[in-house]
Amino acid sequence: QVQLLESGGGLVQAGGSLILSCAGSGRTFSSYSMGWFRQAPGKEREFVAAMSLSGSNQYYGDSVKARFTITRDNAKNTVYLQMHSLRPEDTAVYYCAARRPVWYGDIYDSEGSYDYWGQGTQVTVSS
């Protein structure tokens, strides 16, 4: 089992950047595939990015490709989401999620695929 805690959210102007962090508890963090999702008011939760447990594979939602980057540091039990060229439509609560993969290279873009979730961090992008 793993517990997740996001941080790094805040208020930023359009065109700016933020880096979100998700710290995981336990000594088995490197055994989990990780993902980032977001949920804007009145909308469904949306896939943002995912990474395999080794970090060798990444996958991004269409709306964030070329602007966001997911990375992880297993020595620090942390996964990051670097966000650049932020837009007002990126405003949402951002969640990280984890699951044990079927295969070490697997990545998952479905909300229902994940077993563990953080509490979320708010990102607000002003125009």
RASULCOR-V161722 format. One record per helix or strand of 3 or more residues. SS is the DSSP state (hx for helix, st for strand). FROM is the first residue (numbers start at 1). TO is the last residue. If there is no record, write none. Layout:
# RASULCOR-V161722
ss & from & to
SS & FROM & TO
SS & FROM & TO
This chain:
# RASULCOR-V161722
ss & from & to
st & 4 & 7
st & 10 & 13
st & 18 & 24
hx & 29 & 31
st & 32 & 39
st & 46 & 51
st & 58 & 60
st & 68 & 73
hx & 74 & 76
st & 78 & 83
hx & 88 & 90
st & 92 & 100
hx & 111 & 113
st & 121 & 126
